[in-house]
């Protein structure tokens, strides 16, 4: 019995050792390839926009895809400076994120003189759609999830919990609304009205940008700007998407615009060890149960009691 148990532990150790070794080798190879991207030739830059969109470049989520506005804008400018790059393709697989970060990326796209294409893979909603709408051409699969033109704010309230556990919240402020949205007290009606006013303003900016970017009438965008998502086929009928398809359609559009064969080159930010490790895990894992309404918790939500995102 003891001998059998020892053999079992040896097998486990071997499996764990081989798993760790494979990850280390994968990271070493990926780091070598990615960091050598400046030496690659191509005439079409491909920039990935995946996961939650945030403004801060100092994002270090280990196993969650995150897109930094600072990083994406830097890559756009890098591609724009390269005379050999004729077009930029934004490969999007994101549910959205920060309203500010989304607008920053959209504005950077509008500044470039290159042909720009938004390629929506599985999902390109809310802030990610705001970004896509700024491109010259939007391509999505007929089953891609897109749209969701709306704004959401959320906050965690612990007032009831504190009361149940006999913990008091001592409020000392200079300015009646200084602690608006504090999780340690109930939000007043006045505070709710102020928050709703801000959300409505951001929603209005979102609608205006989509209408302008897509050459649609503002009132037509307002009708569908309820936060509802659409599959690619319906989005095309509504004017949110130009074409249904995938990589082949992206290549065909780009080649028509630049007048030569498309040679894709990936533009990526340099990744540290833990970012690369997270990427390896993501690429070699199955994701089950991440629905459209999946709640994404970010450091921004932890730092502030109230989070506003598109």
NORTA-V912730 format. One record per residue. N is the residue number from 1. RES is the residue in one letter. PHI is phi in whole degrees, -180 to 180 (999 if undefined). Layout:
BEGIN
N_RES_PHI + N_RES_PHI
END
This chain:
BEGIN
1_X_999 + 2_X_-64 + 3_X_-66 + 4_X_-66 + 5_X_-65 + 6_X_-63 + 7_X_-65 + 8_X_-65 + 9_X_-66 + 10_X_-63 + 11_X_-64 + 12_X_-63 + 13_X_-62 + 14_X_-64 + 15_X_-63 + 16_X_-63 + 17_X_-62 + 18_X_-66 + 19_X_-64 + 20_X_-62 + 21_X_-62 + 22_X_-65 + 23_X_-65 + 24_X_-62 + 25_X_-64 + 26_X_-62 + 27_X_-65 + 28_X_-60 + 29_X_-67 + 30_X_-65 + 31_X_-64 + 32_X_-64 + 33_X_-70 + 34_X_-67 + 35_X_-72 + 36_X_-98 + 37_X_-64 + 38_X_-65 + 39_X_-88 + 40_X_-82 + 41_X_-105 + 42_X_171 + 43_X_-117 + 44_X_-130 + 45_X_-84 + 46_X_-114 + 47_X_-118 + 48_X_-83 + 49_X_-123 + 50_X_-128 + 51_X_71 + 52_X_-69 + 53_X_-95 + 54_X_-125 + 55_X_-83 + 56_X_-76 + 57_X_-80 + 58_X_-88 + 59_X_-111 + 60_X_-136 + 61_X_-71 + 62_X_-75 + 63_X_-124 + 64_X_-128 + 65_X_-67 + 66_X_-138 + 67_X_-111 + 68_X_-99 + 69_X_-58 + 70_X_-58 + 71_X_-66 + 72_X_-64 + 73_X_-65 + 74_X_-64 + 75_X_-69 + 76_X_-63 + 77_X_-65 + 78_X_-64 + 79_X_-67 + 80_X_-67 + 81_X_-76 + 82_X_-81 + 83_X_-64 + 84_X_-77 + 85_X_-85 + 86_X_-102 + 87_X_-151 + 88_X_-126 + 89_X_-108 + 90_X_-101 + 91_X_-89 + 92_X_-106 + 93_X_-148 + 94_X_-147 + 95_X_-87 + 96_X_112 + 97_X_162 + 98_X_-64 + 99_X_-65 + 100_X_-64 + 101_X_-62 + 102_X_-63 + 103_X_-67 + 104_X_-60 + 105_X_-67 + 106_X_-59 + 107_X_-67 + 108_X_-67 + 109_X_-63 + 110_X_-68 + 111_X_-77 + 112_X_-73 + 113_X_-93 + 114_X_-77 + 115_X_-67 + 116_X_-122 + 117_X_-132 + 118_X_-101 + 119_X_-112 + 120_X_-85 + 121_X_-86 + 122_X_-74 + 123_X_-146 + 124_X_-150 + 125_X_-114 + 126_X_53 + 127_X_-59 + 128_X_-67 + 129_X_-72 + 130_X_-54 + 131_X_-64 + 132_X_-60 + 133_X_-64 + 134_X_-78 + 135_X_-81 + 136_X_-66 + 137_X_-147 + 138_X_-117 + 139_X_-120 + 140_X_-143 + 141_X_-68 + 142_X_-62 + 143_X_-105 + 144_X_-60 + 145_X_-99 + 146_X_-145 + 147_X_84 + 148_X_55 + 149_X_-80 + 150_X_-171 + 151_X_-132 + 152_X_-131 + 153_X_-129 + 154_X_-146 + 155_X_-152 + 156_X_-94 + 157_X_-111 + 158_X_-110 + 159_X_-58 + 160_X_-63 + 161_X_-63 + 162_X_-63 + 163_X_-65 + 164_X_-64 + 165_X_-105 + 166_X_57 + 167_X_-110 + 168_X_-98 + 169_X_-114 + 170_X_-89 + 171_X_-102 + 172_X_-125 + 173_X_-135 + 174_X_-117 + 175_X_115 + 176_X_-59 + 177_X_-106 + 178_X_-62 + 179_X_-105 + 180_X_-59 + 181_X_83 + 182_X_-62 + 183_X_-73 + 184_X_-96 + 185_X_-146 + 186_X_-69 + 187_X_-75 + 188_X_-78 + 189_X_-62 + 190_X_-61 + 191_X_-67 + 192_X_-62 + 193_X_-64 + 194_X_-64 + 195_X_-63 + 196_X_-63 + 197_X_-62 + 198_X_-65 + 199_X_-62 + 200_X_-64 + 201_X_-66 + 202_X_-62 + 203_X_-60 + 204_X_-63 + 205_X_-62 + 206_X_-59 + 207_X_-61 + 208_X_-61 + 209_X_-67 + 210_X_-64 + 211_X_-60 + 212_X_-67 + 213_X_-65 + 214_X_-99 + 215_X_54 + 216_X_-112 + 217_X_-73 + 218_X_-58 + 219_X_-65 + 220_X_-72 + 221_X_-69 + 222_X_-59 + 223_X_-64 + 224_X_-105 + 225_X_-87 + 226_X_-102 + 227_X_92 + 228_X_-70 + 229_X_-95 + 230_X_-132 + 231_X_-77 + 232_X_-53 + 233_X_-61 + 234_X_-72 + 235_X_-63 + 236_X_-66 + 237_X_-63 + 238_X_-87 + 239_X_88 + 240_X_-84 + 241_X_-129 + 242_X_-87 + 243_X_-151 + 244_X_-99 + 245_X_157 + 246_X_-145 + 247_X_-58 + 248_X_-62 + 249_X_-69 + 250_X_-63 + 251_X_-61 + 252_X_-60 + 253_X_-65 + 254_X_-62 + 255_X_-64 + 256_X_-65 + 257_X_-77 + 258_X_-93 + 259_X_73 + 260_X_-155 + 261_X_-66 + 262_X_-81 + 263_X_-124 + 264_X_-75 + 265_X_-137 + 266_X_-82 + 267_X_-101 + 268_X_-135 + 269_X_-82 + 270_X_-69 + 271_X_-107 + 272_X_-80 + 273_X_-60 + 274_X_-71 + 275_X_-64 + 276_X_-66 + 277_X_-62 + 278_X_-62 + 279_X_-64 + 280_X_-62 + 281_X_-60 + 282_X_-64 + 283_X_-75 + 284_X_-115 + 285_X_-129 + 286_X_-97 + 287_X_-111 + 288_X_-121 + 289_X_89 + 290_X_-83 + 291_X_-77 + 292_X_-63 + 293_X_-92 + 294_X_-60 + 295_X_-84 + 296_X_-107 + 297_X_-94 + 298_X_-126 + 299_X_-62 + 300_X_-61 + 301_X_-72 + 302_X_-78 + 303_X_-73 + 304_X_-120 + 305_X_-69 + 306_X_-116 + 307_X_-119 + 308_X_-114 + 309_X_-148 + 310_X_-108
END
